[in-house]
Amino acid sequence: MKEGGVIAYPTETFYGLGADIGNAQAIEKIYAIKGRDFDKPVSIIIGSRKDLAMFARDITPAAETLMDRFWPGGITLLFNASQDVPGKLTAKTGKIGIRLSSNPIATLLAQNLSGAITATSANRSGQKECVSIEEVMDSIGEKLDAVIDGGRTPGGSGSTIVDVTVDPPIIVREGIVPLSVIEK
């Protein structure tokens, strides 16, 4: 990954595609593997909460409350991106989705790179997300540099996405963390 490789790795929801976010060629490779347009952003997983300040600006009290309650776990928060976040990841929106994963493999990968890795599902855009390494291999395996078999992931729904750049925050996508739980 430090040399631009792209891997598949397990998360608390599905398998994800991981690349070093500081490597522009690796980010382009993610888009090519997925067949994804550059106008669609790619979120990241950070290695620890202290890494957040490297990638996000304007961390609001509402964001702090959501992180206290749901991190590590299946909630991705949309922040204003720091200047260190590549524009391709934000799709030039100025916002970046950030999650602190509850999966130890995802967390260790981020900790051992630049504090973050890409966190888009390991599948072609528009196709079913993968919950096993076998599904990943059938879908995109020949395009990957490596895979980490962390067993079957829970699947079901992706991460819940909450935009914390506005007040009050807006649920962009309901996922593994239900709206009713967030509202409480």
N, C-alpha and C positions, 0 to 999 in steps of 0.2 A: 504494500500500500504506500509506503514511503517513496517508492520509485514510480508511482502512477498506476499501480494495479487496482482492479475493482474486484471485490469479493461479495459473496452472499453470506449473511450472518443472521442468527435468530434474534428476535425481539420479543416483547411481551404480547405481541399480536400476530405478526406474520414474519416471514424472512425478509430482510432488507438488503439493499445494495449499498455497500460501503466503499467509500473512497476518501482519501485525505482531502479535506476541503481547501487546503492551500495549494493543490495541484490542479491547474486549469485544464490540462490534458485529461486527467482522470475524471473531472466533472463533465467534460465533453463526452467522454466514453460512456458515462452513466446515461446521458441523454440518448446516445446512439444505441446502447443496449436496449433501452426501454422503447425506442422509437418515439421519443417524447419531444414535443416542440419546446423551443427555448423560452416561450412565453409562459410556461408553467413552472413555478418555483419548485425547489427541492429543499425539504427541511433537513435539520441536522440533529444528531444526538451528541450531547456534551458528556464529558467524563466525570464532572462533578459540578455541583451548584456554583462553586467559586469560579468556574470557567465561564459562567454566563456573561460576566462583564466584558470578556474579550469579544463577544459576538453580538451583544444587545445593548441598546441605548434606552434611556427613559424607562427604567424598571419601576413601575407604579406600585402603590400599596395593594391594589387589586391583584396584580401579578404575584406579589410576595405572598398574599393569602392563598392563591391557587397553588403556588409552588409548595408552600408549607403543608397543604392538605393532600396534594396529588403527586408530588414528586418524591422518589422515583415512581414512575408509572406511566399509564397510557394516556397522558394528556400532553398535547403539543401547544405551546403558547406562541402566538405571533407577536414579535417585538419589532421595533424599529431597529434595523440592522446597523451594526457598527461599520466603520469604514474598512475594517479588516475582512468583512464578508464579501466574497466575490459576487459581482453583479449577476452572474449566470445563475447562482443559487436563488437569488431573490426575484429572478425574472424581471429585474429592473423596477420592482415595486418599492424597494427601500425597506421591505419587511422580510424577516426571516422566521420560519417556524423552528422552535427549539424544544427538545424534550430531554429529560433525564430519564433514561430507561431503567426499568426494574430488572432487566435481563443482565446478568453479570458479564456475559460475553460481549454484548454491545457496549457496556460501560468500560470494560477493560480495553477494548479496541480504541475508543475515544481517548481514554487516558494515555495510551501509548503512542498516539499520534500528536496532533497539534491541539488537543483538547476537545476535538469534535470530528465526527465522521458524517457522511451523508446518510440520510435515513428515508429513502424512498423504497417502496415495495419492490421486491426482487421478482419482477414479471414484466412482460411487454405491456405498454400502456393500453388500457382498455380490456386487458385480460384478467382472469381470476388471480387473486393474490395466492402466494404459495405458503403452505403450512408445514411442508416437509422438504428435506433436501432432495428427495426424489422428484418432487414437483418442480423445484428450482432447476434441476438438471434437465428435465424434460422441456421446460419453457425456454431457458436462456443459458443453460450450463456451458455450452460450447463457446460462449462469448466472455466467460468469467476467467479471471486469473487464479482464483481459488474459491473454495467453499468451506465454511465451518459448519459441521453437522452438530447442531445443538439439540437434536431430537425434534419431535413434533411440537410446533408452537400452538397456542390456544386458538388462533384464528378468530372467526366470528366477525368482529368489527375492527377497523383500524383505530388509530388513536383519535381521541376527540380533539378538535382544533378550536382554540379560543383566541380571538384577537384582543390583546390587552393594550393595544395602542389607542383605544378609544375608551371613554368612560360614560356609561358602564361597558364592561367588556361584552363582546358579541360572540356567540357560538357560531362558528363558521361551518363546522361539521360535527354532528353527534356521532360518537363512536363508542369505544369500550367503556368510557366513563359517561354514564347517562346524564342528560340535561338536568333531570330532577335532583341528582346528587350534587351537581355543580351549583345549582340555584340555592341549595341549603347552605 
